[in-house]
Amino acid sequence: MLAAAQDSTTEFVEPTTFDKIWGYASLYKDDLNPILQEFKLRGRYHGQYWDVDDSNGSQSDWEDRRSRFGFDAKLFDKKIEVRADFQSNDGFRDIYDGLVDAYIRWKPTKSLSITAGKTKPLIGQYDWLESTNSQPTFERSQIFNQLRVNRATALTVEGTKDEFSWRAGIYSNDTPSATGGSGAFGDGEFGDLNGSFSFSLGAGYDFKHVLDVEKADFRLDWLHSDHDLADVDDLVLNRYSDIISSTFWVKEGYAAVVLEGYYATGGEGKDTDVFGFFIQPTYDIIPKKLQLVGRYSYANSDGPAGVVGQSRYERIVAANRGRGDSYHAIYGGAQYFIYGDKLKLLAGAEWARLESDTADAYDGFTLLTGLRFSF
């Protein structure tokens, strides 16, 4: 009887100084309130020093990569979630530089959610949909960054059934990525729905029970856009007609690996069909304190200029306007966790080569160090 009582006792864990500091972001929490159960501030700052060196030249600088502030709220038995946050820009030239996320999410059951507002299109499970707070590299992969996918005014639905999951969405292509001058809730943030539309379909399978590991996910997503380059209202999702992404993500103990691929078709002009992928392993040298990360990236296009180099920071010094027909890159770095993903230091280096028929548009190194802070 005594042993059973001891087993059922919840162990009290004294909160750390970091726990107390981050706890100040929760302004209100009461599960017994029938209307508002939680109201929490949210924000992040990502700053990084970069140094890029190529035969065409070299440059270096500090960039205030991401700076955002907003709130999360949970209402009506936590079935309604509201999120809104805005961004500043590099050097804080404008404290307010547009809404990032601004949506309402309804969860009628644990296995179904419906979201309306400005949010991420449902494509690219790891490189896009995972928060940049938790990603171990400074930048997303080259292949994803050239797809011109950005947040859009949307209506999305997501559901799960046992080990299977599914999702779908419809998106307005005329959603600006920054303030358009019409106010927080006017055409300048959500668009006026006069442009083209896109839609997505996706499915996933959780097979960790098959491999007997901590995490094993597979996803396949498709995004179709009725974009029109001649339509000035199409501001996002306007480079390709169809994008397919596939994600394979496995984690066990201290090690994890992500393999994600993309295939995009229906571009115009130089934006010929393109295929690319990256493979990214991580390993915890010191659990919850020091993690190593590597990444190999590859892309290839049907045309001579269908691959676009990284705008950060390769295209600053690249020739041929940072375009070629094939791309290789190898990244190596580390994360040092001060307070998990909420406060950490990063360092890394990436070699990349962007090739074309005539000469390499870029063949050089980028060195990076930086800070990630979020609450």
C-alpha positions in Angstrom: 0.0 0.0 0.0 2.8 2.4 0.9 4.6 1.6 -2.4 1.5 2.2 -4.4 0.9 5.6 -2.6 4.5 6.6 -3.3 4.2 5.7 -7.0 1.1 7.8 -7.4 2.7 10.9 -5.8 3.6 13.6 -8.3 7.2 14.7 -7.8 7.6 18.5 -7.3 10.2 20.1 -9.5 11.5 23.4 -8.4 11.3 25.9 -11.3 14.6 27.3 -12.5 15.4 31.0 -12.9 14.8 30.6 -16.6 11.4 29.0 -16.0 10.4 31.9 -13.8 11.6 34.5 -16.3 9.9 32.9 -19.3 6.8 32.4 -17.1 6.2 36.1 -17.1 5.0 35.8 -20.7 1.9 34.0 -19.5 -0.3 36.9 -18.5 -3.4 34.9 -17.7 -4.2 31.2 -17.1 -7.4 29.7 -15.6 -8.8 26.5 -16.9 -12.0 27.1 -14.9 -12.9 30.3 -16.8 -15.5 29.3 -19.3 -14.5 31.9 -21.9 -10.7 32.6 -21.7 -8.4 29.9 -20.4 -5.0 31.3 -21.4 -3.4 34.5 -22.7 0.2 34.5 -23.5 2.7 36.9 -25.1 4.9 35.4 -27.8 8.0 36.7 -29.6 11.4 35.9 -31.0 14.7 37.5 -32.0 17.1 35.8 -34.3 20.3 37.7 -34.9 23.3 36.4 -36.9 26.7 37.5 -38.2 27.6 36.3 -41.7 30.7 36.3 -43.8 30.5 35.1 -47.4 33.5 34.5 -49.6 33.6 33.6 -53.3 36.0 34.2 -56.2 33.6 37.1 -57.2 34.1 38.8 -53.9 33.4 38.7 -50.2 31.1 40.5 -47.8 30.2 40.3 -44.1 27.7 42.0 -41.8 25.3 41.5 -38.8 21.6 40.9 -39.6 18.6 41.1 -37.4 17.2 38.1 -39.1 13.8 37.8 -37.4 12.2 40.0 -34.7 8.5 39.3 -33.9 6.0 40.1 -31.2 2.4 39.0 -30.6 0.2 36.8 -28.5 -1.6 33.5 -28.2 -5.0 33.0 -26.7 -7.1 29.9 -25.9 -10.8 30.2 -25.4 -14.0 28.2 -24.9 -12.6 25.1 -23.3 -9.4 25.5 -25.4 -11.3 24.7 -28.6 -10.6 28.1 -30.0 -7.0 29.3 -30.5 -6.2 32.9 -31.6 -2.7 33.9 -32.7 -1.4 37.3 -34.0 2.1 38.6 -34.3 3.9 41.2 -36.3 7.5 41.6 -37.5 10.1 44.3 -37.5 12.9 44.4 -40.1 16.7 44.4 -40.2 18.1 47.2 -38.1 14.6 47.8 -36.8 14.2 50.5 -39.4 10.4 49.9 -39.0 9.2 48.5 -35.7 6.1 47.4 -37.4 6.7 45.8 -40.8 3.6 43.7 -41.2 1.7 40.8 -39.7 3.3 37.4 -39.7 0.6 35.1 -38.4 -2.9 36.2 -37.8 -5.5 33.5 -37.5 -8.3 31.8 -35.6 -8.1 28.0 -35.2 -11.1 25.9 -34.1 -10.6 22.4 -32.7 -14.0 20.8 -32.4 -12.3 17.4 -31.6 -8.8 16.3 -30.7 -8.4 14.9 -34.2 -9.7 17.9 -36.2 -8.7 21.5 -36.6 -9.9 24.3 -38.9 -7.8 27.5 -39.4 -8.8 30.8 -41.0 -6.5 33.8 -41.5 -3.0 34.6 -42.4 -0.9 31.4 -42.0 1.6 29.1 -43.7 0.5 27.0 -46.7 0.6 23.3 -45.9 3.7 22.2 -47.8 7.2 21.2 -46.7 6.7 19.7 -43.3 10.2 20.2 -41.9 11.8 23.1 -43.8 8.7 25.3 -43.8 6.1 24.2 -41.3 8.5 23.5 -38.4 9.2 26.6 -36.4 12.5 28.4 -37.1 13.0 28.5 -33.3 13.6 24.8 -33.3 15.6 24.4 -36.5 19.3 23.7 -36.1 20.5 25.5 -39.2 20.5 29.3 -39.8 18.6 29.1 -43.1 16.2 26.8 -44.8 17.4 24.8 -47.7 18.1 26.3 -51.1 15.5 24.3 -52.9 12.7 25.4 -50.6 13.8 29.1 -50.6 13.5 29.4 -54.3 9.9 28.1 -54.4 8.5 31.5 -53.4 6.2 30.0 -50.8 5.1 32.5 -48.1 2.2 33.0 -45.6 -1.1 33.7 -47.2 -4.7 34.4 -46.3 -6.1 30.9 -46.0 -8.7 28.4 -44.9 -7.1 25.1 -43.9 -8.3 21.8 -42.4 -6.2 19.2 -40.6 -7.2 15.8 -39.2 -5.8 12.6 -37.8 -7.0 9.0 -37.7 -4.9 6.5 -35.8 -1.4 6.6 -37.4 -2.7 8.5 -40.5 -3.0 12.3 -40.9 -4.4 14.4 -43.7 -4.7 18.1 -44.5 -6.0 20.5 -47.1 -6.1 24.3 -47.7 -7.1 27.1 -50.0 -4.9 30.2 -50.2 -5.2 33.7 -51.7 -2.2 34.6 -53.9 -2.7 38.3 -53.4 -1.6 38.3 -49.7 1.2 40.8 -49.1 4.2 39.7 -47.1 4.5 43.1 -45.4 2.3 46.2 -44.7 0.7 47.5 -47.8 -0.5 50.8 -46.4 -4.1 49.9 -45.7 -3.9 49.1 -42.0 -3.7 46.0 -39.9 -7.0 44.5 -41.1 -7.3 46.0 -44.5 -6.0 45.1 -48.0 -2.4 45.8 -46.8 -2.3 42.6 -44.7 -4.8 40.1 -45.9 -5.3 41.2 -49.5 -8.6 41.7 -51.2 -9.0 38.3 -52.8 -8.8 39.7 -56.3 -5.8 37.6 -57.3 -5.5 34.0 -58.1 -6.0 31.1 -55.6 -4.0 28.1 -54.6 -4.9 24.9 -52.9 -3.1 22.0 -51.2 -3.6 18.4 -50.3 -1.5 16.2 -48.1 -1.3 13.0 -46.1 1.1 11.5 -43.6 1.8 8.3 -41.8 3.4 7.8 -38.3 5.3 4.5 -38.5 7.4 4.7 -35.3 5.7 1.5 -34.1 7.0 -0.3 -37.3 10.6 0.8 -36.7 10.3 0.8 -32.9 11.9 4.2 -32.6 11.0 7.5 -30.8 9.8 9.3 -34.0 9.2 8.1 -37.6 7.1 10.3 -39.8 6.4 10.3 -43.5 4.5 13.0 -45.3 3.5 13.8 -48.9 2.1 17.2 -49.8 1.0 18.9 -53.0 0.4 22.6 -53.6 -1.3 23.8 -56.8 -1.3 27.5 -57.8 -3.4 29.2 -60.5 -0.8 32.0 -60.6 -0.5 34.5 -63.3 2.7 36.5 -63.7 0.8 39.2 -65.6 -1.5 39.7 -62.6 0.0 42.3 -60.3 -2.3 41.1 -57.5 -0.5 37.7 -57.3 2.2 38.4 -54.7 2.8 34.9 -53.2 2.8 31.4 -54.5 3.4 32.9 -58.0 6.6 31.1 -59.3 5.3 27.6 -60.0 2.0 26.0 -60.8 2.6 22.7 -58.8 4.9 21.9 -55.9 5.2 18.4 -54.4 7.1 17.9 -51.2 8.0 14.6 -49.4 9.4 14.4 -45.9 10.9 11.4 -44.1 11.9 12.2 -40.4 13.3 9.6 -37.9 14.6 10.2 -34.4 15.9 7.8 -31.8 17.7 8.8 -28.6 20.5 11.3 -29.4 20.3 11.0 -33.2 17.8 12.2 -35.8 17.8 12.5 -39.6 15.5 14.4 -42.0 15.2 13.7 -45.7 13.0 16.2 -47.6 12.6 16.6 -51.3 10.7 19.0 -53.6 9.6 18.9 -57.2 8.2 22.1 -58.8 6.7 22.5 -62.3 4.8 25.1 -64.3 7.2 28.1 -64.0 7.6 30.6 -66.8 10.7 32.0 -68.4 13.9 31.0 -66.5 11.8 29.2 -63.9 11.9 25.8 -65.5 11.0 22.6 -63.7 13.3 22.0 -60.7 14.0 19.1 -58.4 15.9 19.3 -55.1 16.3 17.6 -51.7 18.3 17.8 -48.5 19.4 15.3 -46.0 20.0 16.6 -42.5 21.4 14.5 -39.6 21.7 15.7 -36.0 23.5 14.2 -33.0 23.4 15.3 -29.3 27.0 15.4 -28.1 25.8 16.5 -24.7 22.0 15.8 -24.3 19.9 19.0 -24.0 23.1 21.1 -24.1 25.3 20.6 -27.3 24.0 19.3 -30.7 25.9 18.8 -33.9 24.1 19.2 -37.3 25.1 18.5 -40.9 23.2 19.0 -44.1 23.7 18.1 -47.8 21.6 20.0 -50.3 21.1 19.3 -54.0 19.0 20.9 -56.8 18.8 20.5 -60.5 16.7 22.2 -63.2 15.5 21.4 -66.8 16.7 24.8 -68.0 20.1 26.5 -67.9 19.0 29.0 -65.2 16.3 27.3 -63.3 18.1 26.9 -60.0 18.3 30.0 -57.8 21.1 30.4 -55.3 20.5 31.4 -51.6 19.5 35.0 -51.3 21.2 34.8 -47.9 24.0 35.3 -48.5 25.4 33.7 -51.7 23.6 35.8 -54.2 25.1 39.0 -52.8 28.4 38.0 -54.4 27.3 35.4 -57.1 27.6 35.9 -60.8 24.9 35.4 -63.4 22.3 36.9 -61.0 22.7 33.9 -58.7 21.2 31.5 -61.3 22.4 28.2 -62.7 21.3 24.7 -63.5 22.6 22.6 -60.5 23.4 23.2 -56.9 25.4 21.4 -54.2 25.9 22.5 -50.6 27.3 21.0 -47.4 26.6 22.6 -44.1 28.2 21.7 -40.7 27.4 23.4 -37.4 26.4 23.2 -33.8 23.8 24.4 -31.3 24.5 25.3 -27.7 21.3 25.3 -25.6 21.2 27.8 -22.8 17.5 27.3 -22.2 16.5 24.7 -24.8 15.3 26.1 -28.1 14.1 29.3 -26.3 17.6 30.6 -25.8 20.6 29.1 -27.7 23.7 30.0 -29.6 24.5 28.7 -33.1 27.6 28.4 -35.3 28.0 26.9 -38.7 29.7 27.0 -42.1 28.4 26.1 -45.5 30.2 25.4 -48.8 28.0 25.7 -51.9 28.5 25.5 -55.7 25.9 26.9 -58.1 26.9 25.6 -61.6 25.8 26.8 -65.1 26.6 25.8 -68.7 29.2 28.6 -69.0 30.8 29.0 -65.6 30.0 28.6 -62.0 27.8 31.4 -60.7 28.9 30.7 -57.2 31.6 28.6 -55.5 32.3 29.7 -52.0 31.8 29.5 -48.2 29.5 31.2 -45.8 30.4 31.4 -42.1 27.7 32.2 -39.6 27.3 32.7 -35.8 24.2 33.8 -34.1 21.6 33.9 -31.3 18.1 32.5 -31.1 15.7 33.8 -28.5 12.0 33.1 -28.2 9.1 33.0 -25.7 
